Amino acid sequence: MKNVNQSDFSQSNALVSGDEAGGLIDVGALIKVIFDNIKILSALMTLSVVAACIYALILTPIYRSEALLVAAENNEEALSSLMGGFSQIGSLFGSPGIAGGSIDNSIIGQEVIRSRDFLYSFIQKRDLLVPLLAATNWNIDDASYEINEEVYDLKNNKWLAYEEPTSFKSPIYFEAFIVLEPLISVSQDRKTGLIKVNFDHPTPQLASKWLSWLLDDLNDYFREDDSKEAEASVQYLTKVIQDNPVKQVDLVLTSLIEKQLNTLMLANSKSGYVYKILDTPYEPIQRISPRRTLIVIVITAFSAIFFAFLILGLHWSGKKLTFTGIKEAN
């Protein structure tokens, strides 16, 4: 039978208060164990701080450009007049008026700017497949980057990691969409109706430039769509006038054609067709991430807690952490 030394027995129970019924922990004993292992703890904490600093420094910085928008004067009045005109036509023929509503383009635009079809078109128009999927080691001074040779062969202009794109249905566009879509964020102030669009990028120059491109293309998207609809409406209404013998109906249809021509004029002459830019995209000076100081503080704090509990756990199990490894306590 193994003899138990009284001093060892006392040391192993030093962390428990004399009031065993209460099960209280002797804080003084805990602190003593920590201070007895202060050298190894200090060494581990130093390594943790160094590792945290290295990790924080190698993270890619992200810069955010912002733009403040307001909905441009929309075509709600023109649409109301158009629906009213159809109601007049219906009344002439003894049929009920047309009831209906629409959603303002400025509201739809907040969803369109992050939609798959729009971003596919944006990526193709601005030739962004390579910067999105093959760029690495961005230079914040001039927005230059290196090409990942395992992804794209720059000499032969050939994709290695993806199939060559043949259309919007090519898988490579979906991969680029996955990278691009999270970089865009849109929010609207409910009180003022002002819309804020953010774009994140590893370089401040392209954060601003790509956001400007996005807003330009978004306005063009609605401009082209409304122009096509207006042209089709004018052609249809012109044909109806030619085939219709009723003079009163002709007057109403002529008024509707004027409304559609007005839409065409606005679409072709108004730069901020759906959104008017109040605060243009700018090149950010400070990055939004990573927050390196916070990263170092958090990693250091968690490391201190982890190593403290490790030392206490080993002490309770009769072991000790040393510079050469874990050993049995003397």
Buried (B, 14 or more C-beta within 10 A) or exposed (E): EEEEEEEEEEBBEBBEBEEEEEEEEBEEBBEEBBEEBEEBBEEBBEEBBEBBBEBBEEEEBBBBBBBBBBBBEBBEEBBEBBBBBBBBBEEEEEEEEEEEEEEEBBBBBBEBBBBEEBBBBBBBEBEBBBBBBBBEEBEBEEBEBEBBEEBBEEEEEEBEEBEEBEEEEBEBBEBBBEEBEEBBBBEBEEEEEBBBBBBBBBBBBBBBBBBBBBBBBBBBBBBEBBBEBBBEBBEBBEEBBEEBEEEEBBEBBEBBBBBBBBBBEBBEEBEBBBBBBEEEBBBBEEBEBBEBEEBBEEBBEEBBEEBBEBBBEBBEEEBBBEEEEEEEEE
